[in-house]
Amino acid sequence: MINRTSPESSALEVFTKTEIEILDKLRSSGATLRNKTVKDYVIELARIGGYLARGKDPPPGNTVMWRGLSRLTDIHLGFELGRENYG
């Protein structure tokens, strides 16, 4: 909902620093986002849920966002376990 009301707000209002770090590492282009807005990271979350983000595509729906959040949660758990065990 924050993405709909104020998409240009800081991503830190919605995502944790670790989630932002993970989404940055998963970016297909490999480049870090400059502005780090909610809108940018919601699109990245939707992409890991299967959203293609083409120019004329409608905004991502609930199912795609749920899939993305589910995958991010799994990746986050693995990230934390790896950090705990290796460093």
C-alpha positions as CSV (number, residue, x, y, z in Angstrom):
1,M,0.0,0.0,0.0
2,I,2.9,2.4,0.7
3,N,4.0,1.8,-2.9
4,R,0.6,3.1,-4.1
5,T,0.4,6.1,-1.8
6,S,4.1,7.3,-1.7
7,P,6.3,5.3,-4.1
8,E,9.2,7.7,-3.9
9,S,9.7,7.1,-0.1
10,S,12.8,5.4,1.2
11,A,12.9,1.6,0.8
12,L,13.9,1.5,4.5
13,E,10.3,2.3,5.4
14,V,9.2,-1.1,4.0
15,F,12.3,-3.4,3.8
16,T,15.0,-4.2,6.2
17,K,18.6,-3.4,5.4
18,T,19.3,-7.1,4.9
19,E,16.3,-7.4,2.5
20,I,17.6,-4.5,0.5
21,E,21.1,-6.0,0.4
22,I,19.6,-9.3,-0.8
23,L,17.5,-7.6,-3.5
24,D,20.5,-5.6,-4.7
25,K,22.5,-8.8,-5.1
26,L,19.6,-10.5,-7.0
27,R,19.2,-7.6,-9.5
28,S,19.4,-9.0,-13.0
29,S,21.5,-6.0,-14.2
30,G,23.9,-6.3,-11.3
31,A,23.8,-2.5,-10.7
32,T,22.8,-1.1,-7.4
33,L,19.8,1.2,-7.4
34,R,20.7,4.9,-6.9
35,N,17.5,6.2,-5.3
36,K,16.5,3.2,-3.3
37,T,12.8,4.0,-3.4
38,V,9.9,1.8,-2.3
39,K,8.8,1.6,-6.0
40,D,12.2,0.3,-7.1
41,Y,12.4,-2.4,-4.5
42,V,8.7,-3.5,-4.9
43,I,9.5,-4.1,-8.6
44,E,12.6,-6.1,-7.7
45,L,10.5,-8.1,-5.2
46,A,7.9,-8.7,-7.9
47,R,10.6,-9.8,-10.3
48,I,11.7,-12.7,-8.1
49,G,8.1,-13.6,-8.0
50,G,7.9,-13.9,-11.8
51,Y,7.0,-10.4,-12.8
52,L,8.6,-9.4,-16.1
53,A,8.5,-5.6,-15.7
54,R,8.1,-4.8,-19.3
55,G,7.2,-1.3,-20.4
56,K,3.4,-1.9,-20.9
57,D,2.9,-4.5,-18.2
58,P,0.3,-3.6,-15.5
59,P,1.5,-3.3,-11.9
60,P,2.3,-6.6,-10.2
61,G,-0.6,-8.4,-8.6
62,N,-1.1,-10.0,-5.3
63,T,0.0,-13.5,-6.4
64,V,3.3,-12.3,-7.9
65,M,4.0,-10.2,-4.8
66,W,3.2,-13.2,-2.5
67,R,5.6,-15.4,-4.6
68,G,8.3,-12.8,-4.4
69,L,7.9,-12.3,-0.7
70,S,7.9,-16.0,-0.1
71,R,11.1,-16.5,-2.1
72,L,12.7,-13.4,-0.4
73,T,11.9,-15.0,3.0
74,D,13.6,-18.2,2.0
75,I,16.6,-16.5,0.6
76,H,16.8,-14.3,3.8
77,L,16.8,-17.3,6.0
78,G,19.6,-18.9,4.0
79,F,21.5,-15.6,4.1
80,E,21.2,-15.4,7.9
81,L,22.2,-19.0,8.4
82,G,25.2,-18.5,6.2
83,R,26.2,-15.4,8.0
84,E,25.8,-17.2,11.3
85,N,27.9,-20.2,10.3
86,Y,30.6,-18.5,8.2
87,G,31.0,-15.2,9.5
